[in-house]
Amino acid sequence: MTYIEELKDVIRKLHGVESTHRQSVPVKEVFKGKTVWEGVVEVFELHGHPKATHAYAWSHATDDPKQPKRSVTVLKIPPAVSPETAVRVSIMQELRDAEAAEA
């Protein structure tokens, strides 16, 4: 299974729809002069999703030996309206999750 097929499979499992890969977009997110995320965001057209026409997806390595790779999908719903804003939304969600886990 190719990387794109893996992401399509994640989209199918999480969002219940088929998708078509449309493009690969390099993204570099910088905060206060420091790179906080850099990678390629894959853009998929969704077929039959009730709220979104597209999804942004990527995978990255983790520090968890039980789950060494994590796939991320973000629906194209404001504020996530581009590959760049999808990465920002994902980063903010990870920060919120980390704060909730500490509470």
C-alpha positions in Angstrom: 0.0 0.0 0.0 1.4 3.4 -1.0 1.5 6.4 1.3 -1.4 8.0 -0.6 -3.4 4.8 -0.3 -2.7 4.7 3.4 -4.0 8.3 3.8 -7.1 7.5 1.7 -7.7 4.5 4.0 -7.5 6.7 7.1 -9.9 9.2 5.5 -12.3 6.4 4.7 -12.2 5.0 8.2 -12.4 8.4 10.0 -14.9 10.2 7.7 -16.8 7.4 6.0 -16.2 8.6 2.4 -14.0 7.8 -0.6 -11.5 10.4 -1.7 -9.3 11.3 -4.7 -5.8 12.7 -4.2 -5.4 16.1 -5.8 -2.1 17.6 -4.8 0.9 17.6 -2.5 1.7 20.9 -0.8 4.9 21.6 1.1 4.2 23.5 4.4 6.5 25.1 6.9 4.9 26.5 10.0 7.1 29.0 11.9 6.3 30.5 15.3 8.4 33.2 16.9 11.2 32.5 14.4 11.3 28.8 15.1 10.0 26.0 12.8 7.3 24.1 14.7 6.2 21.9 11.8 7.6 21.1 8.3 6.3 18.6 5.9 4.0 17.8 3.0 0.3 18.0 3.3 -1.7 15.9 0.9 -5.0 17.4 -0.4 -7.9 15.0 -1.1 -11.2 15.7 -2.8 -14.0 14.0 -0.8 -16.9 12.1 -2.4 -20.2 12.4 -0.6 -19.1 14.0 2.7 -22.1 16.0 4.1 -20.0 19.0 5.3 -16.7 19.1 3.5 -15.5 18.9 -0.1 -11.8 18.3 0.7 -9.6 17.0 3.4 -5.9 17.6 4.3 -3.9 14.7 5.5 -0.3 13.7 6.5 1.6 11.3 8.7 4.4 11.8 11.0 6.6 9.7 13.3 5.8 9.7 17.1 7.8 8.9 20.2 5.4 6.1 21.1 6.8 2.6 20.3 3.3 1.2 20.3 2.2 3.7 17.6 5.4 4.8 15.8 3.4 6.6 13.1 0.4 8.9 13.4 -1.8 10.0 10.6 -3.6 13.3 10.7 -6.7 14.3 8.7 -8.3 17.8 8.8 -11.6 18.5 7.0 -11.7 21.6 4.8 -14.1 23.5 7.1 -13.2 27.0 8.4 -10.8 27.8 9.9 -9.0 25.0 8.0 -9.3 26.3 4.5 -5.8 25.6 3.2 -3.0 23.1 3.8 -1.3 25.8 6.0 -4.4 26.5 8.1 -5.0 22.7 8.5 -1.6 22.4 10.0 -2.3 25.3 12.4 -5.6 23.7 13.4 -3.9 20.4 14.1 -1.2 22.0 16.2 -3.7 23.9 18.2 -5.8 20.7 18.8 -2.6 18.9 19.9 -1.9 21.7 22.4 -5.5 21.6 23.8 -5.3 17.8 24.1 -2.0 18.0 26.0 -3.4 20.6 28.3 -6.5 18.5 29.0 -4.3 15.5 29.7 -2.4 17.5 32.3 -5.5 18.8 34.1 
